[in-house]
Amino acid sequence: MMTMQSSTSSSGVQKATEALLVVCTLFLIVLVYLRLASVPLLYDEVFHYERISALLTGVSPSVGWGVMFPGYHVLVAGILTIGGWTSIPAARTVSFLFSLSSCVAAYGVARSVDRPSALLRTLQFALFPILLPFFPLMYTDTLALSFLLIALLAALHSRLILLSLFFLLSVAVRQNNILWAPLQFAILLEADPQWRISAPGPAAWLRSAAVRFRDGRARRVMLRAGMPLLLPVFVFALFVAITGRASFSPTLAAAHPFPSFSLGNIFFTLFLFTALFLPLVLSRMRALFLLLIRHAWVIGVLVALFLLFSFGFHVDHPANSEIGRLRDVILLAAAAGELNGLLFWFTGMLGLLTLCVTPLARKIFLWIYPLALLYLGGSWLIETRYAIVPLVLFLLFRKSFSWRLELVQFAFSVALCFWVFS
């Protein structure tokens, strides 16, 4: 009886704490909006606002169109036209509303994956230190992320039409989101009992999958799972076939070659992972040491990755040399090697090992790792924003360990946000 009362009391405290944290999170988000809504245009906002203005006035932008498809600019300009607005604060407000929609979508995904921890992980998402600064700014990232999360939510609930629509919209805003199509296909396929394969290892999984390929019903299920993704994939493939590039702007294609593969964003994202998920990293330290002790081959992999970093990590994109910008200070110091390079590599490997010992809520979500390599490796420019989608997917798809750890992770994100805006 005492145990039941204690459990009920603990549950009540948790709910009250989470309710308070929701209020605090909303307050902090509004503060960020108020602080940034009226400041001068920041970084790429200059180009995005000129493209939005060009759509409003019917005049081609002097800066030209960007690398990404203009879905964001068309949507913002359309909403501004309906409201009769043209100002920078109005455009930022529209972007802010897009960002809030991404929080709603993140909650839907988190609730579908693990209901008890859904609210706290959504709050972590809302105050994710590399995402929150873009909430009120005119950038394409939060809108593309919102559409992608809605598409993933539709996939988790097998809503095929919604999946097709919102995945197409996500590609129309940032076309590199097309690389997440296999993840959604795998989620849809796993929803059918015939494709829910339980196998002890990759070889056994492949044998089981081969058996299913010989079954007519299993093949029909696979085709049906792929149908919602055909239109987005076809549109992107058609664009590449006609233009011979992935960049929407032909003048910027050289700065964003396609196809290409670079290690910069991969190592930088692993570095950011450790910095952003430090409480999780520390909580998994014992499992990490056991991995190193029980599997000697892991040491060999780390040595190979050190050599790969030493000879393959380059910071040579023209846009990665801004004096005084923290991102480029870190990257250039790491590329210079010696102690700074070693610390950068060690931090990234700590993140990689943590990923190895941190289970995801479902095995099918393991697809995020190989797809993240393609997603990150496809960009020559090393940019913090490019790490947002892979890290957010990990945040939402990882297995929850304890309410206390989730709370500590949330508090750590809040502290980092205060540092970012200080």
SULKA-V661057 format. One record per residue. N is the residue number from 1. SS is DSSP state (@ for helix, = for strand, . for the rest). OMEGA is omega in degrees with one decimal (999 if undefined). Layout:
BEGIN
((N;SS;OMEGA) (N;SS;OMEGA))
END
This chain:
BEGIN
((1;.;179.0) (2;@;179.1) (3;@;179.9) (4;@;179.2) (5;@;178.7) (6;@;179.5) (7;@;179.2) (8;@;178.7) (9;@;179.1) (10;@;178.6) (11;@;178.7) (12;@;177.9) (13;@;179.9) (14;@;-179.6) (15;@;178.8) (16;@;178.6) (17;@;-179.8) (18;@;177.7) (19;@;177.4) (20;@;-180.0) (21;@;175.9) (22;@;179.2) (23;@;179.5) (24;@;179.4) (25;@;177.8) (26;@;178.7) (27;@;-179.5) (28;@;178.8) (29;@;178.3) (30;@;177.2) (31;@;177.9) (32;@;178.6) (33;@;-177.8) (34;@;-178.9) (35;@;-173.6) (36;@;-172.7) (37;.;-174.0) (38;.;178.6) (39;.;176.8) (40;.;-178.6) (41;.;-175.8) (42;.;173.4) (43;.;-174.4) (44;.;176.5) (45;@;179.4) (46;@;-178.2) (47;@;-178.7) (48;@;-178.7) (49;@;178.5) (50;@;177.9) (51;@;175.6) (52;@;178.6) (53;@;179.1) (54;@;177.7) (55;@;179.5) (56;@;-176.0) (57;@;-178.2) (58;.;-180.0) (59;.;-179.5) (60;.;-179.3) (61;.;180.0) (62;.;179.7) (63;.;-178.3) (64;.;178.4) (65;.;-172.6) (66;.;179.5) (67;.;-175.6) (68;.;174.6) (69;.;-173.9) (70;.;-179.8) (71;@;178.6) (72;@;-176.7) (73;@;179.1) (74;@;-177.9) (75;@;178.7) (76;@;179.3) (77;@;178.6) (78;@;179.4) (79;@;177.7) (80;@;178.6) (81;@;179.1) (82;@;-179.2) (83;@;-179.0) (84;.;-178.1) (85;.;176.5) (86;.;-171.3) (87;.;176.4) (88;@;177.4) (89;@;179.3) (90;@;179.2) (91;@;178.0) (92;@;177.9) (93;@;177.2) (94;@;178.0) (95;@;178.6) (96;@;177.5) (97;@;174.1) (98;@;-178.8) (99;@;177.4) (100;@;178.2) (101;@;178.0) (102;@;177.2) (103;@;177.8) (104;@;178.7) (105;@;179.1) (106;@;178.4) (107;@;178.4) (108;@;178.9) (109;@;-178.9) (110;@;179.6) (111;@;178.5) (112;@;-177.0) (113;@;-178.1) (114;.;-171.5) (115;.;-176.9) (116;.;-176.7) (117;.;-171.8) (118;@;-175.0) (119;@;-179.2) (120;@;179.2) (121;@;174.8) (122;@;176.7) (123;@;174.4) (124;@;177.1) (125;@;-176.0) (126;@;180.0) (127;.;177.9) (128;.;-168.4) (129;@;179.1) (130;@;179.5) (131;@;-175.2) (132;@;-179.6) (133;.;-178.1) (134;.;-177.7) (135;.;-178.2) (136;.;-175.3) (137;.;179.3) (138;.;175.4) (139;.;-176.5) (140;.;-166.8) (141;@;-175.5) (142;@;177.8) (143;@;178.8) (144;@;178.3) (145;@;178.9) (146;@;179.1) (147;@;-179.9) (148;@;179.6) (149;@;176.2) (150;@;177.1) (151;@;177.8) (152;@;176.7) (153;@;177.0) (154;@;178.0) (155;@;-179.5) (156;@;179.3) (157;.;177.6) (158;.;174.6) (159;.;-166.9) (160;@;-178.2) (161;@;178.4) (162;@;177.5) (163;@;-178.0) (164;@;-177.2) (165;@;-173.5) (166;@;173.7) (167;@;174.7) (168;@;179.0) (169;@;179.7) (170;@;177.6) (171;@;178.6) (172;@;178.2) (173;@;176.2) (174;.;-170.1) (175;@;177.7) (176;@;173.3) (177;@;178.4) (178;@;-178.3) (179;@;178.6) (180;@;177.7) (181;@;179.6) (182;@;178.2) (183;@;-179.3) (184;@;175.5) (185;@;-179.9) (186;@;179.0) (187;@;178.9) (188;@;-177.9) (189;@;-178.6) (190;@;-178.7) (191;.;177.2) (192;.;-177.5) (193;@;-177.3) (194;@;-179.5) (195;@;177.7) (196;.;-171.1) (197;.;173.2) (198;.;-177.5) (199;.;-177.0) (200;.;-177.7) (201;.;-178.1) (202;@;-178.5) (203;@;178.5) (204;@;178.3) (205;@;-179.6) (206;@;178.0) (207;@;178.9) (208;@;178.8) (209;@;179.3) (210;@;177.7) (211;@;-178.9) (212;@;178.4) (213;@;180.0) (214;.;-179.8) (215;.;-176.5) (216;@;-179.0) (217;@;179.3) (218;@;178.2) (219;@;178.5) (220;@;176.4) (221;@;-179.9) (222;@;178.7) (223;@;178.9) (224;@;178.7) (225;@;-179.0) (226;@;-175.6) (227;@;-177.6) (228;@;-176.5) (229;@;-175.6) (230;@;-176.5) (231;@;177.6) (232;@;-179.9) (233;@;-179.8) (234;@;-179.2) (235;@;179.6) (236;@;-179.1) (237;@;178.8) (238;@;178.8) (239;@;-179.8) (240;@;-179.2) (241;@;-177.4) (242;@;-173.0) (243;@;-177.0) (244;.;-180.0) (245;.;174.7) (246;.;178.5) (247;.;178.1) (248;.;179.2) (249;.;178.5) (250;@;-178.1) (251;@;-179.3) (252;@;-176.8) (253;@;-178.4) (254;@;179.5) (255;@;179.4) (256;@;-175.1) (257;.;178.6) (258;.;-9.3) (259;.;178.0) (260;.;177.2) (261;.;179.4) (262;.;-177.4) (263;.;-171.6) (264;@;-177.0) (265;@;179.4) (266;@;179.1) (267;@;-179.7) (268;@;178.5) (269;@;176.0) (270;@;174.9) (271;@;179.2) (272;@;179.6) (273;@;-179.9) (274;@;-178.9) (275;@;-174.4) (276;@;-178.4) (277;.;-175.5) (278;@;176.9) (279;@;177.3) (280;@;179.2) (281;@;-178.9) (282;@;-179.5) (283;@;-178.6) (284;.;-174.4) (285;@;-179.7) (286;@;177.9) (287;@;178.7) (288;@;179.4) (289;@;178.3) (290;@;176.8) (291;@;-178.9) (292;@;-177.5) (293;@;-173.8) (294;@;-176.5) (295;.;-176.7) (296;.;-178.5) (297;@;178.9) (298;@;177.4) (299;@;178.0) (300;@;178.0) (301;@;179.4) (302;@;177.1) (303;@;179.1) (304;@;179.4) (305;@;175.9) (306;@;177.2) (307;@;178.1) (308;@;177.6) (309;@;-176.4) (310;@;-175.0) (311;@;-173.7) (312;@;-179.8) (313;.;-178.5) (314;.;175.0) (315;.;-173.5) (316;.;174.5) (317;.;-178.1) (318;@;-177.5) (319;@;179.3) (320;@;-178.6) (321;.;179.7) (322;.;-177.3) (323;.;176.2) (324;.;178.9) (325;.;-172.1) (326;@;179.7) (327;@;-175.5) (328;@;174.9) (329;@;179.3) (330;@;-176.0) (331;@;-178.5) (332;@;176.5) (333;@;178.8) (334;@;-178.6) (335;@;179.9) (336;.;176.4) (337;.;-177.0) (338;@;-173.9) (339;@;179.9) (340;@;178.3) (341;@;179.7) (342;@;178.9) (343;@;178.0) (344;@;179.2) (345;@;-178.8) (346;@;178.5) (347;@;178.4) (348;@;179.8) (349;@;174.0) (350;@;175.9) (351;@;-179.8) (352;@;179.3) (353;@;176.8) (354;@;175.8) (355;@;-178.1) (356;@;-176.1) (357;.;178.4) (358;.;-178.3) (359;.;172.3) (360;=;-174.7) (361;.;176.5) (362;.;179.9) (363;@;-177.7) (364;@;-179.8) (365;@;176.1) (366;@;176.5) (367;@;-177.2) (368;@;-176.2) (369;@;177.2) (370;@;179.1) (371;@;176.8) (372;@;176.6) (373;@;178.2) (374;@;-178.0) (375;@;-178.6) (376;@;-177.5) (377;@;-178.1) (378;.;-177.4) (379;.;176.1) (380;.;176.4) (381;.;176.9) (382;.;-171.9) (383;.;179.7) (384;@;-177.8) (385;@;-177.6) (386;@;179.3) (387;@;-172.7) (388;@;-174.1) (389;@;179.2) (390;@;-178.0) (391;@;177.1) (392;@;178.3) (393;@;175.8) (394;@;-179.5) (395;@;-175.8) (396;@;-174.3) (397;@;-176.4) (398;=;176.8) (399;.;178.6) (400;.;-177.0) (401;.;179.7) (402;.;178.6) (403;@;-178.8) (404;@;178.5) (405;@;178.4) (406;@;179.2) (407;@;178.5) (408;@;178.2) (409;@;177.1) (410;@;-179.3) (411;@;178.8) (412;@;177.9) (413;@;177.4) (414;@;179.6) (415;@;178.3) (416;@;178.5) (417;@;176.9) (418;@;178.6) (419;@;-179.6) (420;@;-175.8) (421;@;179.6) (422;.;999))
END
